[in-house]
């Protein structure tokens, strides 16, 4: 059965996106909705409908940098100070069901001397769990935060990233779950004046992972870079849905996601939505997705959407490409005496190398490289 590759541009708008704190305001999706049409709902184990929360199914541990403050907040406190409003039913259910939120505070003008690592470990995939994480980077601060997901779980969560004026925050989210995990996560980032966010999503494990990062700006000069790496094996569904909402002048965004697929029924979905509103003059944005298909029987859905409501911008564009290994790359290496299997590995390493190099934590870079090598073996 040949691989199925799709790339399309559809007239989708998020200009008047529905948002609500009440899950009842969102109907239970049936798969015909634009935002759910690629997701196999039958595999969500009720996260989108009525799955009750189980006790102790997921644990959260924090190893903070010395300059970072960590505390737990009750749901009522978080709901009263949230920087976002959920935009779909799973996000709203997670926001309604979590018990305590982990809050990471980077003080004003502080510069973290080491990455802060939040380890989320699943211990039971038969019971649903819901979580909430808040990362607040104070004005003129600088920090690196690693979200490390592992173990077995059925898990839905929201992550709030609040980047203050002039602050720089780097977030690395690693989805290295066991093969039976279902994870649906929303990352909501808000950037202040002249703030910088670098967000890297690395998705390797899990049965079904759906990650939805979004970016909004509250002041001019914001700069967001969203990078992604994923490798889908047989039967895996890895979905990334991004939204960058340019609503203020003179902000920048760059989105670059690369993935590889191998094995029967491996499925990768990438949706890139960029909205440039009428007041967002001086916007500079570009999004790019590339998928490397390694075997037959896989499926790729790659959909970039760009909606521009003002002509006074610096630049806006998108690109999407999905295909197999280039024969001439393999021929070049094999002509120099390199065996086919090694030549194939070299080309795939090169495909991911630039993305891996953007990750600021050496240990994470080494871990990703080793995981990709294991996939190729």
N, C-alpha and C positions, 0 to 999 in steps of 0.2 A: 504494500500500500504506500503510495508516495506521500511525502511530506506535504502538509497544507500550509501555505503561507498567505497571509492576508495583510494588506496595508490599505488604509482608506482614510479619506477625510470626509467627515459627516457634519451636517449643519447642526452641531450640538452647541447650546449656549448655557453658560452657568451665570448669566447676568442676574437672574432672579432666582437663584438657588434656594430651595426650601431649607430652613434651619429651625431646629426646635430642641428644647430640653426634654420634651415629653415623647417617649417612644410611640405613644398612641397616635401622635400626629403623622407618623409614617406608616403607610400600609405595609403589610407583610409582602415582601417582593415575591413575584412568581417567575422571574426570569425574562419577562418581556420589557422591563424597564431598561432604559439606556444604560444606567449605571450598574445594572446587574446582569446584562445579557451574556457576558462571557463567563460568569461565575457559576460553577456547578452547585446549585443551592442544596441539592440532596446530600452533599458532602459536608455541609456546614454544621451538622449535628444540632440544629435548632438555634444557633447563635443569632440568626436573622428573624427568628419567630418567637419561641417561648422556652428556650433551654433555661432551667433554673440553675442558680449558682450552687456549686459544690464547695464544701469546706476543705481548705488546705490543699487544693489542687495545684496551686502555683505559689512559690515563695520568691521574695525579692530581697536581695542582699546588696549593700552598697559599700564600696571601698573608695571613699572620697579622697581627693587631694587635700593636703593640710589646710589650704586656704578656703575650702568649701564647707558650707554649712548644710547639714542634712536633718530633716525632721519629718514626722508623719502628721498629716492633717486629716481630720474627719471629713466625711463627704459633704456635710452642710457648709463647712468652711470653704472647701474647694469650689463648690457650686456657687457660692456668693462672690468669688473673686476670679472666676474662670475667664480666660482670655479668648474663648471661642464658644460657639454654639454648635452642637452636633449637626451634621449635614446628611446623615442617613440613619436608618433604624438600628443597625448594629452599634454604631457609635453612641446613639442616644441610649440604647439599652445598657451599654457598658458604663456610661456616665451615670445612669440611674441605679446601677447595681453594685458598684465597688464599695468596699467598706472604709478603707484608709488609703490615702494617696501618699506616695513617696515624693517629697519636695526637696529639690536640690537648689540651693541659693549660692550664687556667686556674688560676693559683696562688690559694691561700687569700687571701681579702679583696681580691683584685685587681679592678679595674674597667677593662675594656677600653675604650680611647679611640676605637676604630673597629671596624667589623665585620671578622671573619676570613672570608676567602673561599676555599673549597675548590672547585676546578674539575675536574670529571671529564669527560674528553674521549674519546669513542669514535672509533677510527680504522679499524675493520674489523668489520662486522656478520656476516661469515661464520664467525668464530671466537668461541667462548664465552669470557667473561672473568669472574673472580670477585674481589670486593674486600671490604675491611673497614675501617671508620672508627670511631675511638673519640674521643668528646668528653667530657672530665672537667672539670666545674666545681667547683673547691674550695669549702669552706665559706665563706659570706658573700661570694662573688665575684659578678661580673656580666659577661655577655658576650653578643655576638650573633654567630652563625655562619651563613654562607650556603653551601649546597651547590648548585653550579651544574652541571647535567648537559647536555652538548651533544655533537654529532657522531653517528656511526653505531656501534651496538654491539649485541651480544647479551650481556647483563650481569646477573649476580645478585650481590647484596651484602647485608651486614649493617651497620647503624649502631648503635653503642652510645652512649647519652646518659646520663651519670651526673651527676646534679645533687646536690651536697653540701648539708649542713644550712644552711639560710638563704641558699642561693645562688639566683641568677636567671639562667636561660639561655633565650635566644631562638634558635630554629633555623628557617631558611627554606630549604626544599628545592624547587628549581626543576627540573622535568623538561621541558627545552626541546630534546629530542632531534630528530634528523633523522627523516624519515618511515619509515625502514626499521628502526628500533631496537626491540628487545625488552628490557625492563628489569623485573626482579622484585627488589624491595627490601623489607627488614624494618628498621624503626626501633624499637629497644628502649630505652625511657626508664625510668630508676629515679630516684625523687625521695626525698630525705632529709627530715628534720624541717623543716617550714616552708619547704621549697624551692618555687620557682616555675619552671614550664616553659611557654613559649609556642612551639608548633610549627605552622608554616604550610607546607602542601603546595600547590605550584602546578604543575599538570600540563597542558601544552599540546601537546607534541610526542610523537613515537614512534608506532610501529605498534601495539604492545601494551605498556602500562605497568600493573603491578600493585604498588601501594605499601601496605604493612601497618604502620602505626604502632601501638605498644602502650605502655601506661603502667602502672607498678607503683609502689607507695609502700612505703618502709621506715620511715617515722616519721610521726607525726601532723602536721597542718597543711599538708600538701602541696597544691599548687594547679596543675592542668594545664589549659591552654587549647589545643585542637587546632582549627585553622582550615584550610579547604581551598578551592581554586579550580580548576576544570577546564573545558576546552572541547574537546569531541570532534567531530571532522570525519568525513567519509565514510570508512568502513572502520576507523576507530580503535577500539580497545578500551582504555578507561581505567577501572581498577578500584582502589578504595580500601577497605581492610578495617581497621577500627579496633577496638582492644580496650583498655578501661580496667578495670583490676583493683583494686577497692577492697578492701583487706585489713586496713587499720589505721584507727583512729578519726579523725574530724574532718578529712577531706580533701575536696577539691572538684575537680570536673572539668566542663568545658564543651566540647562538640564542635559545630562549625558548619561545614558543607560546602555549597558552592553550585557548580552546574555548568550548562553549556549544551551542547546537541547540535544538529548540523545535518548533513545529507547522508545518503545511503543507507548503511545498516548501521553508522552511528555507534552505539556501545554504551558506556554508562556504568554502572558498578556501584558502589554504596556499601553497605557492611555496617558497622553500628555495634553492637558488643557491649559492654555494660557489666555487670560482675558486682560485686555488693555482698555480700561475705562476712559470716558471722555476727558477726565481731569489729569490723566497720566501722561502728560506731555514729557518728551525727553526720555521715554522708556527705551531700554536696550535689552532685547531678549532673544534667546535662541534655544531650541530644544532638539535633541538628537537621540535616536534609538537605533541600535544595530543588533541583529540576532544572527548567530552562527548555528546552522542546522547540521548536525553531525551524522544523523541516521534517518532512515525512512520512519514513517509512523508517528512523526511529531506534528505539532500544530503551533503556529505563531499568529497572534493577533496584535498588530501594532497600529495605533490610531493617534496621530498628532492632530490637535485642534487648536487653531489660533484665531481668536476673535479680536479685531482691532476697531475701536470706536473713536479714534482720533488719528489724524494724519501727521501730527507733529511729534514724530518719534525719531530716535536715532537709528533703530533697526529692529526688525522682527523676522524670524524665520524658523523653519523646522525641516527636519529630514528623518526619514525612516527607511531602513534597508534590512532585508532578511534573505539569507542565501547560504549556500554550501561553501566549503573550503575552496579557495581559488586554485585551480589545477596548476596554473603557472607558478604559484608560490611553492607548491610541492615539487614540481618539476625542477625548479631552480635548485632546491636543496638536494634532491635525489641525484641530480647531475653532478653534484660535488661529492658523491659517495655516501650520503646520509641515507640510511634505510628508511622505508616508507613510514613505519610506526614512529620513529624518532622525528622525522620531518613533520609529521602531523602534529605531534606534541609541541614542537617548536613554533609552528604557525599559531596554534591555539594559545600558547603562552604569550606570544606577541600580541594577539588580539586583546588579551586582558591586561597586558603589562602597564599601559598608560593609566588605566583606571585604578589598578592596585597601587601604583606609585602616588596617587593623590591622597591616599589614606595616611594620616599623620602619625599613627602609632605603629612602630616597627613590628611589635609582636603580632598585631592584627594582620599586617601585610604578609608576614611569614605564614600565619595560619591559613589565610585565604589561598596563598600559593600552594601550600601543602594539600589543601582540600581539592583544589582543581587538579593537581597531579594525581591524587587518589581517584578522582572521577575518570581521568584519562587512562588509568591503569586497568 
